[in-house]
Amino acid sequence: MSLSRDSAEAIALRCLAWLAGNDELLPVFLGATGASAMDLRERAQEPEFLGSVLDFVLMDDAWVTGFCDAEGLDFTAPMAARAALPGGAQMHWT
């Protein structure tokens, strides 16, 4: 699945909203990233920040499935969105 940058940002914004509404996971994200609640509001339009939100959620399959189930998305959508945002290109070590 290949996404446009606009579509990727829309998915990442949905992921940020899902994360912000998750009382158990939000503090983990804030602690892991050093972001504050104010950062969530102020940086929500920055593609790099949205990429970090997707990077975080992609760390755990349960988080990916929870987000995708809640939003009615295919389980591959977060990875496809991440690939379309800055810094999301797959690394090839060969």
N, CA and C atoms as an extended XYZ file, in Angstrom:
282
Properties=species:S:1:pos:R:3:atomname:S:1:resname:S:1:resid:I:1 pbc="F F F"
N         0.849       -1.169        0.000 N   MET     1
C         0.000        0.000        0.000 CA  MET     1
C         0.893        1.230        0.000 C   MET     1
N         0.745        2.065       -0.997 N   SER     2
C         1.493        3.307       -1.092 CA  SER     2
C         0.521        4.463       -0.870 C   SER     2
N         0.921        5.384       -0.018 N   LEU     3
C         0.041        6.494        0.331 CA  LEU     3
C         0.657        7.826       -0.067 C   LEU     3
N        -0.193        8.787       -0.343 N   SER     4
C         0.286       10.157       -0.539 CA  SER     4
C         0.662       10.715        0.826 C   SER     4
N         1.435       11.772        0.811 N   ARG     5
C         1.826       12.385        2.081 CA  ARG     5
C         0.600       12.897        2.829 C   ARG     5
N        -0.360       13.473        2.119 N   ASP     6
C        -1.578       13.962        2.778 CA  ASP     6
C        -2.343       12.830        3.451 C   ASP     6
N        -2.467       11.703        2.766 N   SER     7
C        -3.162       10.552        3.349 CA  SER     7
C        -2.405       10.019        4.557 C   SER     7
N        -1.068        9.997        4.447 N   ALA     8
C        -0.245        9.527        5.560 CA  ALA     8
C        -0.408       10.440        6.773 C   ALA     8
N        -0.416       11.739        6.543 N   GLU     9
C        -0.594       12.679        7.648 CA  GLU     9
C        -1.972       12.522        8.283 C   GLU     9
N        -2.985       12.263        7.468 N   ALA    10
C        -4.338       12.066        8.004 CA  ALA    10
C        -4.385       10.826        8.904 C   ALA    10
N        -3.747        9.748        8.486 N   ILE    11
C        -3.705        8.546        9.317 CA  ILE    11
C        -2.935        8.812       10.595 C   ILE    11
N        -1.809        9.519       10.485 N   ALA    12
C        -1.007        9.829       11.664 CA  ALA    12
C        -1.770       10.726       12.638 C   ALA    12
N        -2.546       11.663       12.122 N   LEU    13
C        -3.373       12.507       13.001 CA  LEU    13
C        -4.433       11.677       13.711 C   LEU    13
N        -5.021       10.727       13.006 N   ARG    14
C        -5.986        9.827       13.641 CA  ARG    14
C        -5.303        9.002       14.722 C   ARG    14
N        -4.071        8.596       14.457 N   CYS    15
C        -3.306        7.827       15.437 CA  CYS    15
C        -3.000        8.695       16.663 C   CYS    15
N        -2.635        9.940       16.437 N   LEU    16
C        -2.369       10.856       17.544 CA  LEU    16
C        -3.630       11.052       18.386 C   LEU    16
N        -4.767       11.218       17.747 N   ALA    17
C        -6.021       11.380       18.485 CA  ALA    17
C        -6.348       10.116       19.279 C   ALA    17
N        -6.128        8.957       18.672 N   TRP    18
C        -6.359        7.688       19.375 CA  TRP    18
C        -5.441        7.580       20.578 C   TRP    18
N        -4.186        7.929       20.374 N   LEU    19
C        -3.200        7.869       21.449 CA  LEU    19
C        -3.553        8.832       22.574 C   LEU    19
N        -3.964       10.040       22.215 N   ALA    20
C        -4.322       11.048       23.217 CA  ALA    20
C        -5.526       10.609       24.044 C   ALA    20
N        -6.391        9.798       23.474 N   GLY    21
C        -7.558        9.307       24.190 CA  GLY    21
C        -7.327        8.028       24.963 C   GLY    21
N        -6.110        7.507       24.906 N   ASN    22
C        -5.775        6.261       25.585 CA  ASN    22
C        -5.063        6.597       26.892 C   ASN    22
N        -5.804        6.537       27.997 N   ASP    23
C        -5.271        6.948       29.299 CA  ASP    23
C        -4.096        6.100       29.777 C   ASP    23
N        -3.993        4.871       29.321 N   GLU    24
C        -2.882        4.014       29.737 CA  GLU    24
C        -1.644        4.221       28.868 C   GLU    24
N        -1.838        4.410       27.579 N   LEU    25
C        -0.719        4.475       26.645 CA  LEU    25
C        -0.149        5.883       26.493 C   LEU    25
N        -0.968        6.899       26.631 N   LEU    26
C        -0.478        8.272       26.456 CA  LEU    26
C         0.698        8.595       27.380 C   LEU    26
N         0.632        8.277       28.672 N   PRO    27
C         1.788        8.584       29.526 CA  PRO    27
C         3.057        7.838       29.103 C   PRO    27
N         2.894        6.649       28.544 N   VAL    28
C         4.050        5.886       28.062 CA  VAL    28
C         4.674        6.627       26.878 C   VAL    28
N         3.843        7.098       25.961 N   PHE    29
C         4.334        7.869       24.812 CA  PHE    29
C         5.037        9.138       25.279 C   PHE    29
N         4.398        9.872       26.175 N   LEU    30
C         4.999       11.122       26.658 CA  LEU    30
C         6.338       10.854       27.342 C   LEU    30
N         6.406        9.814       28.142 N   GLY    31
C         7.646        9.471       28.820 CA  GLY    31
C         8.732        9.007       27.858 C   GLY    31
N         8.345        8.228       26.867 N   ALA    32
C         9.321        7.689       25.919 CA  ALA    32
C         9.876        8.759       24.990 C   ALA    32
N         9.065        9.740       24.652 N   THR    33
C         9.478       10.753       23.679 CA  THR    33
C         9.942       12.054       24.324 C   THR    33
N         9.578       12.263       25.566 N   GLY    34
C         9.897       13.534       26.204 CA  GLY    34
C         8.947       14.642       25.792 C   GLY    34
N         7.920       14.289       25.050 N   ALA    35
C         6.924       15.273       24.613 CA  ALA    35
C         5.997       15.607       25.776 C   ALA    35
N         5.407       16.771       25.700 N   SER    36
C         4.425       17.190       26.699 CA  SER    36
C         3.047       17.224       26.043 C   SER    36
N         2.027       17.377       26.876 N   ALA    37
C         0.665       17.517       26.335 CA  ALA    37
C         0.583       18.740       25.429 C   ALA    37
N         1.311       19.784       25.763 N   MET    38
C         1.340       20.994       24.927 CA  MET    38
C         1.962       20.675       23.561 C   MET    38
N         3.010       19.842       23.553 N   ASP    39
C         3.636       19.447       22.290 CA  ASP    39
C         2.644       18.742       21.373 C   ASP    39
N         1.771       17.935       21.952 N   LEU    40
C         0.781       17.227       21.136 CA  LEU    40
C        -0.059       18.210       20.341 C   LEU    40
N        -0.451       19.292       20.979 N   ARG    41
C        -1.268       20.303       20.301 CA  ARG    41
C        -0.437       21.144       19.337 C   ARG    41
N         0.725       21.575       19.789 N   GLU    42
C         1.529       22.503       18.988 CA  GLU    42
C         2.202       21.842       17.791 C   GLU    42
N         2.529       20.566       17.895 N   ARG    43
C         3.305       19.912       16.845 CA  ARG    43
C         2.485       18.942       15.999 C   ARG    43
N         1.188       18.939       16.183 N   ALA    44
C         0.329       17.981       15.476 CA  ALA    44
C         0.357       18.147       13.960 C   ALA    44
N         0.785       19.279       13.470 N   GLN    45
C         0.835       19.503       12.025 CA  GLN    45
C         2.224       19.274       11.438 C   GLN    45
N         3.189       18.897       12.275 N   GLU    46
C         4.549       18.663       11.799 CA  GLU    46
C         4.707       17.209       11.351 C   GLU    46
N         5.037       16.994       10.085 N   PRO    47
C         5.187       15.625        9.593 CA  PRO    47
C         6.199       14.799       10.388 C   PRO    47
N         7.276       15.420       10.846 N   GLU    48
C         8.275       14.685       11.619 CA  GLU    48
C         7.708       14.215       12.960 C   GLU    48
N         6.921       15.053       13.598 N   PHE    49
C         6.298       14.665       14.863 CA  PHE    49
C         5.282       13.553       14.637 C   PHE    49
N         4.497       13.688       13.585 N   LEU    50
C         3.523       12.641       13.263 CA  LEU    50
C         4.228       11.317       12.987 C   LEU    50
N         5.398       11.386       12.365 N   GLY    51
C         6.189       10.175       12.156 CA  GLY    51
C         6.593        9.539       13.470 C   GLY    51
N         6.928       10.368       14.461 N   SER    52
C         7.319        9.817       15.765 CA  SER    52
C         6.134        9.147       16.463 C   SER    52
N         4.940        9.672       16.236 N   VAL    53
C         3.737        9.041       16.795 CA  VAL    53
C         3.563        7.650       16.192 C   VAL    53
N         3.697        7.567       14.875 N   LEU    54
C         3.569        6.268       14.217 CA  LEU    54
C         4.699        5.332       14.620 C   LEU    54
N         5.924        5.861       14.723 N   ASP    55
C         7.047        5.024       15.175 CA  ASP    55
C         6.733        4.394       16.525 C   ASP    55
N         6.187        5.184       17.421 N   PHE    56
C         5.862        4.682       18.754 CA  PHE    56
C         4.810        3.576       18.691 C   PHE    56
N         3.726        3.820       18.006 N   VAL    57
C         2.639        2.835       17.936 CA  VAL    57
C         3.106        1.569       17.233 C   VAL    57
N         3.979        1.723       16.247 N   LEU    58
C         4.472        0.562       15.503 CA  LEU    58
C         5.403       -0.326       16.317 C   LEU    58
N         5.796        0.100       17.500 N   MET    59
C         6.668       -0.715       18.345 CA  MET    59
C         5.971       -1.941       18.916 C   MET    59
N         4.643       -1.959       18.922 N   ASP    60
C         3.928       -3.062       19.558 CA  ASP    60
C         2.728       -3.458       18.695 C   ASP    60
N         2.665       -4.722       18.338 N   ASP    61
C         1.562       -5.202       17.499 CA  ASP    61
C         0.202       -4.950       18.144 C   ASP    61
N         0.131       -5.059       19.463 N   ALA    62
C        -1.145       -4.836       20.149 CA  ALA    62
C        -1.595       -3.386       19.992 C   ALA    62
N        -0.649       -2.459       19.984 N   TRP    63
C        -0.997       -1.044       19.801 CA  TRP    63
C        -1.476       -0.804       18.364 C   TRP    63
N        -0.798       -1.439       17.413 N   VAL    64
C        -1.191       -1.299       16.003 CA  VAL    64
C        -2.604       -1.835       15.812 C   VAL    64
N        -2.865       -3.043       16.316 N   THR    65
C        -4.194       -3.620       16.121 CA  THR    65
C        -5.253       -2.825       16.886 C   THR    65
N        -4.917       -2.326       18.074 N   GLY    66
C        -5.873       -1.500       18.824 CA  GLY    66
C        -6.246       -0.248       18.073 C   GLY    66
N        -5.245        0.434       17.530 N   PHE    67
C        -5.496        1.648       16.745 CA  PHE    67
C        -6.304        1.331       15.493 C   PHE    67
N        -5.845        0.338       14.736 N   CYS    68
C        -6.515        0.010       13.473 CA  CYS    68
C        -7.946       -0.473       13.691 C   CYS    68
N        -8.160       -1.288       14.712 N   ASP    69
C        -9.518       -1.741       15.014 CA  ASP    69
C       -10.414       -0.568       15.387 C   ASP    69
N        -9.897        0.343       16.197 N   ALA    70
C       -10.694        1.498       16.626 CA  ALA    70
C       -11.025        2.425       15.463 C   ALA    70
N       -10.121        2.500       14.494 N   GLU    71
C       -10.300        3.432       13.380 CA  GLU    71
C       -10.798        2.771       12.098 C   GLU    71
N       -10.994        1.463       12.131 N   GLY    72
C       -11.473        0.761       10.942 CA  GLY    72
C       -10.464        0.743        9.809 C   GLY    72
N        -9.178        0.653       10.155 N   LEU    73
C        -8.112        0.655        9.157 CA  LEU    73
C        -7.508       -0.730        9.008 C   LEU    73
N        -6.941       -0.977        7.855 N   ASP    74
C        -6.175       -2.189        7.628 CA  ASP    74
C        -4.937       -2.135        8.519 C   ASP    74
N        -4.480       -3.298        8.976 N   PHE    75
C        -3.333       -3.339        9.880 CA  PHE    75
C        -2.038       -2.839        9.232 C   PHE    75
N        -2.007       -2.749        7.922 N   THR    76
C        -0.820       -2.253        7.233 CA  THR    76
C        -0.818       -0.724        7.101 C   THR    76
N        -1.910       -0.073        7.429 N   ALA    77
C        -2.020        1.379        7.235 CA  ALA    77
C        -0.985        2.185        8.021 C   ALA    77
N        -0.738        1.887        9.297 N   PRO    78
C         0.259        2.688       10.014 CA  PRO    78
C         1.660        2.592        9.403 C   PRO    78
N         2.069        1.415        8.970 N   MET    79
C         3.391        1.263        8.363 CA  MET    79
C         3.455        1.986        7.019 C   MET    79
N         2.393        1.898        6.245 N   ALA    80
C         2.358        2.599        4.962 CA  ALA    80
C         2.399        4.108        5.184 C   ALA    80
N         1.680        4.578        6.193 N   ALA    81
C         1.696        6.009        6.502 CA  ALA    81
C         3.087        6.438        6.949 C   ALA    81
N         3.719        5.622        7.780 N   ARG    82
C         5.064        5.961        8.258 CA  ARG    82
C         6.044        6.053        7.110 C   ARG    82
N         5.928        5.159        6.145 N   ALA    83
C         6.832        5.151        4.999 CA  ALA    83
C         6.692        6.409        4.145 C   ALA    83
N         5.517        7.026        4.165 N   ALA    84
C         5.267        8.208        3.349 CA  ALA    84
C         5.662        9.514        4.035 C   ALA    84
N         6.023        9.445        5.298 N   LEU    85
C         6.407       10.648        6.046 CA  LEU    85
C         7.930       10.753        6.121 C   LEU    85
N         8.455       11.948        6.405 N   PRO    86
C         9.905       12.124        6.482 CA  PRO    86
C        10.556       11.147        7.459 C   PRO    86
N        11.638       10.523        7.007 N   GLY    87
C        12.371        9.576        7.845 CA  GLY    87
C        11.806        8.185        7.836 C   GLY    87
N        10.792        7.939        7.042 N   GLY    88
C        10.126        6.646        7.061 CA  GLY    88
C        10.595        5.663        6.009 C   GLY    88
N        11.595        6.036        5.222 N   ALA    89
C        12.068        5.139        4.182 CA  ALA    89
C        12.687        3.887        4.791 C   ALA    89
N        12.468        2.762        4.145 N   GLN    90
C        13.049        1.498        4.601 CA  GLN    90
C        14.568        1.553        4.432 C   GLN    90
N        15.273        1.060        5.426 N   MET    91
C        16.737        0.995        5.359 CA  MET    91
C        17.132       -0.297        4.661 C   MET    91
N        18.058       -0.192        3.743 N   HIS    92
C        18.602       -1.362        3.058 CA  HIS    92
C        20.087       -1.420        3.374 C   HIS    92
N        20.484       -2.446        4.101 N   TRP    93
C        21.857       -2.551        4.574 CA  TRP    93
C        22.758       -3.314        3.630 C   TRP    93
N        22.239       -3.748        2.485 N   THR    94
C        23.093       -4.484        1.560 CA  THR    94
C        23.467       -3.625        0.396 C   THR    94
